């Protein structure tokens, strides 16, 4: 999946997580997707793209949290051009 597709998937998952009309199973599935994104090799690009292109507060908050987790867990593994 390319970066723009992943960004759209993140935005949709966040809407499901925060929607009052989502079922518990839908919410759990969306949350699982969001949590697994931290292990994706494209996660840094996804986070930066989300911060650059989306103005929604929940998306911005998630993107910052994603970047925080990447720095915390994978800083030594990141290529120099991504640091």
Secondary structure, 3 states (H helix, E strand, C coil): CCHHHHHHHHHHHHHHHHCCCCCHHHHHHHHHHHHHHHHCCCHHHHHHHHHHHCCCHHHHHHHHHHHHHHHHHHHHHCCHHHC
